[in-house]
Amino acid sequence: MNLIDLYIQEVTRRLPEKNRADIALELRSTIEDMLPDEYSEQDVNSALLKLGDPAILANGYLDRPMHLIGPRFYDLYIQLLKMIVPIAAAISIVSVIAESVIAYKGSEAVLNIILDTIGHGIWSVLSGAIQVFFWVTIVFAILERTSNSKSFDSSSYFKPWKPDNLRKIPFIPKERAISKGEVFGSLLWTTIWASVYFNAAHLVGVYEKGSKGLVFVTPTFNQEVLLSYWPLVVFVIALEAATTIYKWTTAQWTRKVALLNAAFHLVSSIIFIILISDPLLLNTDFVSYMTDLFAMTDASKKGIYAMAVFIFVLFAVIDAYQGFRKANGFGKQRVPASKL
């Protein structure tokens, strides 16, 4: 991949997706007009040097002001906000629902509980979003200003941009790219299942219709047993978060990413099997309720456990395989000068 393609990639990746194709064509035409008919590598370097830093050029295509956060940090600032705010919102919503379920005693109308939960949920989400926005903005505003202060040696961190800088940037094929949506979805899923796990006794269980709406009859799981495995669960959460963050920083499927992803699935599968094999995991009242309702035998219970393990491991294997398939044949990240 030549420097022109890498330069266009670095500009367009900072722009809204709907505008990337048109701007890429426009930018390629501009660069070709700046070059002679039989151009050399030096001609390409000179043309790209005139166009300047891709981040600053991309800023010129945007129609929104960036006075508080400059172009050096703006794209990272927006990426962090887009990732952290929804996660904070999900945590707030799960917490509000858990509190409402725990506080419900059956004496209030279900409609009032639902309306109160929605109201508290909206306020909690707004409050969390404001807090995240405030602190992330403060951090980047300080970083923006300290990096320009006289006491800060910016030359050691932010050297003047040159076309040769593109040689250090890997070209990311579309089929190997890891989208921000995939990263966000992984972090959001981690947040949701972790919140549900530590509040399972109040959220997961048998509900029956009563005179005033749904009534929580009995929890599915024994919360004390779930909490007894908290070191293993926290380890899985940390490993999943680390894997997701590494995917975000790498931005593409490589052998290392695929291996880390496979290691996570292996560890999580082992811990899931250990957890589900605990004979005290299910609440005794729940077991009695389901046994009476469906006339379950010991053989059928074992079949359900085996099916749960099979499904969990199957999805883990499929995801791990997909990771290696995407990373298969990953080439060199740097482009030799001879191929320009």
Salt bridges, closest charged atoms under 4 A:
ASP5 OD1 - ARG28 NH2 2.59
GLU10 OE2 - ARG13 NE 3.22
GLU10 OE1 - ARG14 NH1 3.62
GLU41 OE2 - ARG167 NH2 2.16
ASP75 OD2 - ARG14 NE 3.21
GLU144 OE2 - ARG72 NH2 3.98
ASP164 OD1 - ARG167 NE 3.46
ASP319 OD2 - HIS265 NE2 2.60
